[in-house]
């Protein structure tokens, strides 16, 4: 079985929007991959599954999605959906930080779900 297929849900389990999102994620749409990862991470209309979330965050991160890069860092740092790996966490944090030097607070706020970081 293709590794990606194990991280997809049967369409009969999904609403129309999630079916569309899943199809776009499957065709390497990084924004759709990030959104699908969020659905798995938060358990929105489906059972929560951190391993599936990590898989899709990683796919999006590899394509340069900044928010996904921070989520991959967090996953490796805290073991969310994958094994804790300090070396990988450091790599992904550095990668994301280089890309977002001027917008780190904005990224952190988005990851926290709209909570504005304290100055």
VOKOLRO-471144 format. One record per atom (N, C-alpha, C): residue number from 1; x, y, z; atom name; residue in one letter. Coordinates in Angstrom, 2 decimals, always signed. Layout:
<finus>
- k / xx / yy / zz / a / r
- NUM / X / Y / Z / CA / A
...
</finus>
This chain:
<finus>
- k / xx / yy / zz / a / r
- 1 / +0.85 / -1.19 / +0.00 / N / X
- 1 / +0.00 / +0.00 / +0.00 / CA / X
- 1 / +0.89 / +1.24 / +0.00 / C / X
- 2 / +0.57 / +2.19 / -0.84 / N / X
- 2 / +1.25 / +3.46 / -0.89 / CA / X
- 2 / +1.16 / +4.12 / +0.48 / C / X
- 3 / +2.28 / +4.67 / +0.97 / N / X
- 3 / +2.29 / +5.27 / +2.31 / CA / X
- 3 / +1.24 / +6.37 / +2.44 / C / X
- 4 / +1.03 / +7.16 / +1.40 / N / X
- 4 / +0.06 / +8.24 / +1.46 / CA / X
- 4 / -1.35 / +7.70 / +1.67 / C / X
- 5 / -1.68 / +6.58 / +1.05 / N / X
- 5 / -3.03 / +6.05 / +1.15 / CA / X
- 5 / -3.44 / +5.72 / +2.58 / C / X
- 6 / -2.50 / +5.32 / +3.40 / N / X
- 6 / -2.86 / +5.00 / +4.77 / CA / X
- 6 / -3.19 / +6.25 / +5.59 / C / X
- 7 / -2.90 / +7.42 / +5.06 / N / X
- 7 / -3.19 / +8.68 / +5.74 / CA / X
- 7 / -4.40 / +9.39 / +5.15 / C / X
- 8 / -5.17 / +8.68 / +4.34 / N / X
- 8 / -6.39 / +9.22 / +3.76 / CA / X
- 8 / -7.58 / +8.50 / +4.38 / C / X
- 9 / -8.72 / +9.16 / +4.42 / N / X
- 9 / -9.94 / +8.56 / +4.96 / CA / X
- 9 / -10.87 / +8.15 / +3.84 / C / X
- 10 / -11.67 / +7.14 / +4.10 / N / X
- 10 / -12.69 / +6.74 / +3.13 / CA / X
- 10 / -13.64 / +7.91 / +2.95 / C / X
- 11 / -13.93 / +8.25 / +1.71 / N / X
- 11 / -14.77 / +9.42 / +1.45 / CA / X
- 11 / -16.15 / +9.30 / +2.06 / C / X
- 12 / -16.62 / +8.09 / +2.30 / N / X
- 12 / -17.94 / +7.93 / +2.92 / CA / X
- 12 / -17.96 / +8.46 / +4.36 / C / X
- 13 / -16.78 / +8.65 / +4.96 / N / X
- 13 / -16.67 / +9.15 / +6.33 / CA / X
- 13 / -16.61 / +10.68 / +6.39 / C / X
- 14 / -16.55 / +11.35 / +5.25 / N / X
- 14 / -16.23 / +12.78 / +5.22 / CA / X
- 14 / -17.37 / +13.62 / +4.67 / C / X
- 15 / -17.35 / +14.92 / +5.06 / N / X
- 15 / -18.27 / +15.86 / +4.43 / CA / X
- 15 / -17.65 / +16.33 / +3.11 / C / X
- 16 / -18.44 / +17.01 / +2.30 / N / X
- 16 / -18.02 / +17.42 / +0.94 / CA / X
- 16 / -16.74 / +18.26 / +0.98 / C / X
- 17 / -16.65 / +19.22 / +1.91 / N / X
- 17 / -15.47 / +20.09 / +1.96 / CA / X
- 17 / -14.20 / +19.29 / +2.28 / C / X
- 18 / -14.32 / +18.34 / +3.18 / N / X
- 18 / -13.15 / +17.55 / +3.55 / CA / X
- 18 / -12.75 / +16.60 / +2.42 / C / X
- 19 / -13.71 / +16.10 / +1.67 / N / X
- 19 / -13.40 / +15.26 / +0.51 / CA / X
- 19 / -12.58 / +16.07 / -0.49 / C / X
- 20 / -13.02 / +17.30 / -0.77 / N / X
- 20 / -12.30 / +18.17 / -1.70 / CA / X
- 20 / -10.90 / +18.47 / -1.17 / C / X
- 21 / -10.80 / +18.78 / +0.10 / N / X
- 21 / -9.52 / +19.08 / +0.73 / CA / X
- 21 / -8.58 / +17.88 / +0.63 / C / X
- 22 / -9.09 / +16.72 / +0.92 / N / X
- 22 / -8.28 / +15.50 / +0.86 / CA / X
- 22 / -7.79 / +15.24 / -0.55 / C / X
- 23 / -8.64 / +15.46 / -1.54 / N / X
- 23 / -8.23 / +15.25 / -2.93 / CA / X
- 23 / -7.14 / +16.23 / -3.33 / C / X
- 24 / -7.27 / +17.49 / -2.90 / N / X
- 24 / -6.22 / +18.48 / -3.21 / CA / X
- 24 / -4.93 / +18.17 / -2.48 / C / X
- 25 / -5.02 / +17.69 / -1.24 / N / X
- 25 / -3.82 / +17.31 / -0.48 / CA / X
- 25 / -3.09 / +16.17 / -1.18 / C / X
- 26 / -3.86 / +15.24 / -1.69 / N / X
- 26 / -3.29 / +14.08 / -2.38 / CA / X
- 26 / -2.52 / +14.50 / -3.63 / C / X
- 27 / -2.92 / +15.60 / -4.25 / N / X
- 27 / -2.24 / +16.07 / -5.46 / CA / X
- 27 / -1.18 / +17.13 / -5.16 / C / X
- 28 / -0.66 / +17.11 / -3.94 / N / X
- 28 / +0.47 / +17.96 / -3.51 / CA / X
- 28 / +0.15 / +19.44 / -3.37 / C / X
- 29 / -1.07 / +19.78 / -3.01 / N / X
- 29 / -1.44 / +21.16 / -2.69 / CA / X
- 29 / -1.06 / +21.39 / -1.23 / C / X
- 30 / +0.01 / +22.16 / -1.00 / N / X
- 30 / +0.56 / +22.34 / +0.35 / CA / X
- 30 / -0.45 / +22.98 / +1.31 / C / X
- 31 / -1.24 / +23.93 / +0.83 / N / X
- 31 / -2.24 / +24.55 / +1.70 / CA / X
- 31 / -3.30 / +23.53 / +2.11 / C / X
- 32 / -3.70 / +22.69 / +1.19 / N / X
- 32 / -4.69 / +21.65 / +1.49 / CA / X
- 32 / -4.08 / +20.62 / +2.45 / C / X
- 33 / -2.82 / +20.30 / +2.26 / N / X
- 33 / -2.15 / +19.36 / +3.16 / CA / X
- 33 / -2.11 / +19.91 / +4.58 / C / X
- 34 / -1.80 / +21.19 / +4.71 / N / X
- 34 / -1.77 / +21.82 / +6.03 / CA / X
- 34 / -3.17 / +21.82 / +6.65 / C / X
- 35 / -4.16 / +22.16 / +5.87 / N / X
- 35 / -5.55 / +22.18 / +6.38 / CA / X
- 35 / -6.01 / +20.78 / +6.78 / C / X
- 36 / -5.67 / +19.77 / +5.99 / N / X
- 36 / -6.03 / +18.40 / +6.32 / CA / X
- 36 / -5.32 / +17.96 / +7.59 / C / X
- 37 / -4.07 / +18.34 / +7.74 / N / X
- 37 / -3.33 / +18.03 / +8.97 / CA / X
- 37 / -4.04 / +18.63 / +10.19 / C / X
- 38 / -4.51 / +19.86 / +10.05 / N / X
- 38 / -5.24 / +20.51 / +11.15 / CA / X
- 38 / -6.50 / +19.73 / +11.51 / C / X
- 39 / -7.19 / +19.24 / +10.50 / N / X
- 39 / -8.41 / +18.45 / +10.75 / CA / X
- 39 / -8.07 / +17.20 / +11.56 / C / X
- 40 / -7.01 / +16.51 / +11.18 / N / X
- 40 / -6.58 / +15.33 / +11.93 / CA / X
- 40 / -6.09 / +15.72 / +13.34 / C / X
- 41 / -5.34 / +16.80 / +13.44 / N / X
- 41 / -4.77 / +17.22 / +14.72 / CA / X
- 41 / -5.86 / +17.58 / +15.72 / C / X
- 42 / -6.89 / +18.25 / +15.24 / N / X
- 42 / -7.95 / +18.73 / +16.14 / CA / X
- 42 / -9.15 / +17.80 / +16.21 / C / X
- 43 / -9.20 / +16.82 / +15.32 / N / X
- 43 / -10.33 / +15.90 / +15.30 / CA / X
- 43 / -11.62 / +16.57 / +14.86 / C / X
- 44 / -11.55 / +17.37 / +13.81 / N / X
- 44 / -12.71 / +18.10 / +13.30 / CA / X
- 44 / -13.55 / +17.18 / +12.42 / C / X
- 45 / -14.70 / +16.77 / +12.89 / N / X
- 45 / -15.64 / +15.88 / +12.19 / CA / X
- 45 / -15.09 / +14.48 / +11.93 / C / X
- 46 / -13.93 / +14.18 / +12.48 / N / X
- 46 / -13.33 / +12.85 / +12.35 / CA / X
- 46 / -12.61 / +12.55 / +13.67 / C / X
- 47 / -12.26 / +11.29 / +13.91 / N / X
- 47 / -11.47 / +11.00 / +15.11 / CA / X
- 47 / -10.09 / +11.66 / +15.02 / C / X
- 48 / -9.65 / +12.23 / +16.11 / N / X
- 48 / -8.33 / +12.86 / +16.17 / CA / X
- 48 / -7.26 / +11.79 / +15.90 / C / X
- 49 / -6.27 / +12.15 / +15.09 / N / X
- 49 / -5.20 / +11.22 / +14.77 / CA / X
- 49 / -3.90 / +11.99 / +14.54 / C / X
- 50 / -3.06 / +12.03 / +15.58 / N / X
- 50 / -1.82 / +12.81 / +15.51 / CA / X
- 50 / -0.83 / +12.26 / +14.50 / C / X
- 51 / -0.82 / +10.96 / +14.26 / N / X
- 51 / +0.11 / +10.39 / +13.27 / CA / X
- 51 / -0.27 / +10.85 / +11.87 / C / X
- 52 / -1.56 / +10.85 / +11.56 / N / X
- 52 / -1.99 / +11.35 / +10.26 / CA / X
- 52 / -1.70 / +12.85 / +10.15 / C / X
- 53 / -1.95 / +13.57 / +11.23 / N / X
- 53 / -1.67 / +15.02 / +11.23 / CA / X
- 53 / -0.20 / +15.27 / +10.93 / C / X
- 54 / +0.67 / +14.56 / +11.63 / N / X
- 54 / +2.11 / +14.73 / +11.41 / CA / X
- 54 / +2.48 / +14.45 / +9.96 / C / X
- 55 / +1.94 / +13.37 / +9.41 / N / X
- 55 / +2.25 / +13.02 / +8.02 / CA / X
- 55 / +1.93 / +14.18 / +7.09 / C / X
- 56 / +0.74 / +14.77 / +7.22 / N / X
- 56 / +0.33 / +15.84 / +6.32 / CA / X
- 56 / +1.05 / +17.15 / +6.62 / C / X
- 57 / +1.34 / +17.44 / +7.90 / N / X
- 57 / +2.15 / +18.62 / +8.20 / CA / X
- 57 / +3.52 / +18.48 / +7.55 / C / X
- 58 / +4.10 / +17.29 / +7.63 / N / X
- 58 / +5.43 / +17.06 / +7.05 / CA / X
- 58 / +5.40 / +17.22 / +5.53 / C / X
- 59 / +4.37 / +16.71 / +4.88 / N / X
- 59 / +4.26 / +16.87 / +3.42 / CA / X
- 59 / +4.20 / +18.34 / +3.05 / C / X
- 60 / +3.37 / +19.10 / +3.77 / N / X
- 60 / +3.25 / +20.54 / +3.48 / CA / X
- 60 / +4.55 / +21.27 / +3.80 / C / X
- 61 / +5.19 / +20.90 / +4.90 / N / X
- 61 / +6.44 / +21.55 / +5.31 / CA / X
- 61 / +7.54 / +21.33 / +4.27 / C / X
- 62 / +7.60 / +20.14 / +3.71 / N / X
- 62 / +8.61 / +19.84 / +2.70 / CA / X
- 62 / +8.43 / +20.69 / +1.45 / C / X
- 63 / +7.22 / +21.18 / +1.25 / N / X
- 63 / +6.95 / +22.05 / +0.10 / CA / X
- 63 / +7.10 / +23.53 / +0.45 / C / X
- 64 / +7.52 / +23.81 / +1.68 / N / X
- 64 / +7.80 / +25.19 / +2.07 / CA / X
- 64 / +6.69 / +25.89 / +2.83 / C / X
- 65 / +5.62 / +25.19 / +3.22 / N / X
- 65 / +4.55 / +25.82 / +3.99 / CA / X
- 65 / +5.09 / +26.16 / +5.37 / C / X
- 66 / +5.15 / +27.45 / +5.67 / N / X
- 66 / +5.77 / +27.93 / +6.89 / CA / X
- 66 / +5.07 / +27.44 / +8.15 / C / X
- 67 / +3.76 / +27.53 / +8.20 / N / X
- 67 / +3.04 / +27.06 / +9.38 / CA / X
- 67 / +3.27 / +25.56 / +9.60 / C / X
- 68 / +3.29 / +24.81 / +8.52 / N / X
- 68 / +3.54 / +23.37 / +8.62 / CA / X
- 68 / +4.95 / +23.11 / +9.13 / C / X
- 69 / +5.91 / +23.92 / +8.73 / N / X
- 69 / +7.28 / +23.75 / +9.21 / CA / X
- 69 / +7.34 / +23.92 / +10.73 / C / X
- 70 / +6.62 / +24.90 / +11.24 / N / X
- 70 / +6.58 / +25.07 / +12.70 / CA / X
- 70 / +5.85 / +23.91 / +13.37 / C / X
- 71 / +4.83 / +23.38 / +12.75 / N / X
- 71 / +4.11 / +22.25 / +13.34 / CA / X
- 71 / +4.98 / +20.99 / +13.34 / C / X
- 72 / +5.79 / +20.81 / +12.31 / N / X
- 72 / +6.71 / +19.67 / +12.27 / CA / X
- 72 / +7.76 / +19.84 / +13.38 / C / X
- 73 / +8.26 / +21.05 / +13.54 / N / X
- 73 / +9.19 / +21.33 / +14.65 / CA / X
- 73 / +8.55 / +20.94 / +15.97 / C / X
- 74 / +7.33 / +21.40 / +16.19 / N / X
- 74 / +6.63 / +21.12 / +17.44 / CA / X
- 74 / +6.42 / +19.62 / +17.63 / C / X
- 75 / +6.07 / +18.93 / +16.56 / N / X
- 75 / +5.85 / +17.49 / +16.64 / CA / X
- 75 / +7.12 / +16.76 / +17.06 / C / X
- 76 / +8.24 / +17.12 / +16.45 / N / X
- 76 / +9.50 / +16.48 / +16.83 / CA / X
- 76 / +9.93 / +16.88 / +18.24 / C / X
- 77 / +9.66 / +18.08 / +18.63 / N / X
- 77 / +10.06 / +18.56 / +19.96 / CA / X
- 77 / +9.26 / +17.88 / +21.07 / C / X
- 78 / +7.95 / +17.70 / +20.86 / N / X
- 78 / +7.09 / +17.19 / +21.92 / CA / X
- 78 / +6.54 / +15.78 / +21.66 / C / X
- 79 / +6.87 / +15.20 / +20.52 / N / X
- 79 / +6.40 / +13.85 / +20.22 / CA / X
- 79 / +4.95 / +13.78 / +19.80 / C / X
- 80 / +4.46 / +14.80 / +19.12 / N / X
- 80 / +3.07 / +14.82 / +18.65 / CA / X
- 80 / +2.95 / +14.08 / +17.32 / C / X
- 81 / +2.54 / +12.82 / +17.37 / N / X
- 81 / +2.36 / +12.04 / +16.16 / CA / X
- 81 / +3.61 / +11.39 / +15.63 / C / X
- 82 / +4.72 / +11.59 / +16.31 / N / X
- 82 / +5.99 / +11.00 / +15.93 / CA / X
- 82 / +6.86 / +10.89 / +17.17 / C / X
- 83 / +8.00 / +10.25 / +17.03 / N / X
- 83 / +8.94 / +10.14 / +18.15 / CA / X
- 83 / +9.61 / +11.49 / +18.39 / C / X
- 84 / +9.91 / +11.80 / +19.63 / N / X
- 84 / +10.70 / +13.00 / +19.94 / CA / X
- 84 / +12.06 / +12.84 / +19.28 / C / X
- 85 / +12.50 / +13.90 / +18.60 / N / X
- 85 / +13.79 / +13.86 / +17.92 / CA / X
- 85 / +14.36 / +15.27 / +17.94 / C / X
- 86 / +15.25 / +15.53 / +18.88 / N / X
- 86 / +15.80 / +16.87 / +19.08 / CA / X
- 86 / +16.53 / +17.38 / +17.84 / C / X
- 87 / +17.23 / +16.50 / +17.15 / N / X
- 87 / +17.97 / +16.91 / +15.96 / CA / X
- 87 / +17.01 / +17.37 / +14.86 / C / X
- 88 / +15.95 / +16.60 / +14.62 / N / X
- 88 / +14.96 / +16.99 / +13.62 / CA / X
- 88 / +14.22 / +18.26 / +14.05 / C / X
- 89 / +13.92 / +18.38 / +15.33 / N / X
- 89 / +13.24 / +19.58 / +15.83 / CA / X
- 89 / +14.10 / +20.81 / +15.55 / C / X
- 90 / +15.37 / +20.71 / +15.84 / N / X
- 90 / +16.28 / +21.84 / +15.60 / CA / X
- 90 / +16.34 / +22.19 / +14.11 / C / X
- 91 / +16.40 / +21.17 / +13.27 / N / X
- 91 / +16.46 / +21.38 / +11.82 / CA / X
- 91 / +15.21 / +22.12 / +11.33 / C / X
- 92 / +14.03 / +21.66 / +11.75 / N / X
- 92 / +12.79 / +22.27 / +11.27 / CA / X
- 92 / +12.57 / +23.67 / +11.85 / C / X
- 93 / +12.99 / +23.88 / +13.10 / N / X
- 93 / +12.87 / +25.22 / +13.67 / CA / X
- 93 / +13.77 / +26.20 / +12.93 / C / X
- 94 / +14.99 / +25.77 / +12.64 / N / X
- 94 / +15.92 / +26.63 / +11.90 / CA / X
- 94 / +15.39 / +26.93 / +10.51 / C / X
- 95 / +14.86 / +25.92 / +9.85 / N / X
- 95 / +14.32 / +26.09 / +8.50 / CA / X
- 95 / +13.17 / +27.09 / +8.49 / C / X
- 96 / +12.26 / +26.93 / +9.44 / N / X
- 96 / +11.11 / +27.83 / +9.52 / CA / X
- 96 / +11.53 / +29.23 / +9.93 / C / X
- 97 / +12.45 / +29.32 / +10.85 / N / X
- 97 / +12.88 / +30.63 / +11.35 / CA / X
- 97 / +13.58 / +31.45 / +10.26 / C / X
- 98 / +14.38 / +30.79 / +9.43 / N / X
- 98 / +15.06 / +31.50 / +8.34 / CA / X
- 98 / +14.04 / +32.11 / +7.39 / C / X
- 99 / +12.98 / +31.37 / +7.15 / N / X
- 99 / +11.96 / +31.81 / +6.20 / CA / X
- 99 / +11.07 / +32.91 / +6.77 / C / X
- 100 / +10.93 / +32.93 / +8.09 / N / X
- 100 / +9.93 / +33.81 / +8.70 / CA / X
- 100 / +10.50 / +34.85 / +9.65 / C / X
- 101 / +11.73 / +35.25 / +9.46 / N / X
- 101 / +12.37 / +36.14 / +10.41 / CA / X
- 101 / +11.51 / +37.34 / +10.81 / C / X
- 102 / +10.76 / +37.90 / +9.89 / N / X
- 102 / +9.96 / +39.08 / +10.20 / CA / X
- 102 / +8.54 / +38.77 / +10.65 / C / X
- 103 / +8.13 / +37.51 / +10.61 / N / X
- 103 / +6.73 / +37.22 / +10.91 / CA / X
- 103 / +6.52 / +36.13 / +11.95 / C / X
- 104 / +7.50 / +35.93 / +12.81 / N / X
- 104 / +7.41 / +34.84 / +13.79 / CA / X
- 104 / +6.20 / +34.99 / +14.70 / C / X
- 105 / +5.91 / +36.21 / +15.18 / N / X
- 105 / +4.75 / +36.39 / +16.06 / CA / X
- 105 / +3.46 / +36.03 / +15.35 / C / X
- 106 / +3.35 / +36.42 / +14.09 / N / X
- 106 / +2.17 / +36.10 / +13.31 / CA / X
- 106 / +2.01 / +34.59 / +13.17 / C / X
- 107 / +3.09 / +33.89 / +12.89 / N / X
- 107 / +3.06 / +32.44 / +12.74 / CA / X
- 107 / +2.66 / +31.79 / +14.05 / C / X
- 108 / +3.26 / +32.21 / +15.14 / N / X
- 108 / +2.93 / +31.64 / +16.44 / CA / X
- 108 / +1.46 / +31.88 / +16.77 / C / X
- 109 / +0.96 / +33.06 / +16.47 / N / X
- 109 / -0.46 / +33.36 / +16.72 / CA / X
- 109 / -1.36 / +32.44 / +15.92 / C / X
- 110 / -1.02 / +32.18 / +14.67 / N / X
- 110 / -1.83 / +31.29 / +13.84 / CA / X
- 110 / -1.80 / +29.87 / +14.36 / C / X
- 111 / -0.63 / +29.43 / +14.80 / N / X
- 111 / -0.52 / +28.07 / +15.35 / CA / X
- 111 / -1.34 / +27.95 / +16.62 / C / X
- 112 / -1.35 / +28.98 / +17.42 / N / X
- 112 / -2.10 / +28.95 / +18.68 / CA / X
- 112 / -3.59 / +29.20 / +18.46 / C / X
- 113 / -4.00 / +29.32 / +17.22 / N / X
- 113 / -5.41 / +29.47 / +16.93 / CA / X
- 113 / -5.93 / +30.88 / +17.08 / C / X
- 114 / -5.09 / +31.83 / +16.76 / N / X
- 114 / -5.54 / +33.22 / +16.79 / CA / X
- 114 / -5.24 / +33.94 / +18.08 / C / X
- 115 / -4.62 / +33.25 / +19.06 / N / X
- 115 / -4.24 / +33.90 / +20.30 / CA / X
- 115 / -3.05 / +34.80 / +20.01 / C / X
- 116 / -3.15 / +36.05 / +20.37 / N / X
- 116 / -2.07 / +36.99 / +20.13 / CA / X
- 116 / -0.99 / +36.82 / +21.18 / C / X
- 117 / +0.28 / +36.61 / +20.76 / N / X
- 117 / +1.36 / +36.46 / +21.72 / CA / X
- 117 / +1.58 / +37.74 / +22.51 / C / X
- 118 / +2.02 / +37.62 / +23.74 / N / X
- 118 / +2.34 / +38.78 / +24.55 / CA / X
- 118 / +3.64 / +39.40 / +24.08 / C / X
- 119 / +3.74 / +40.70 / +24.18 / N / X
- 119 / +4.97 / +41.40 / +23.75 / CA / X
- 119 / +5.94 / +41.48 / +24.90 / C / X
</finus>
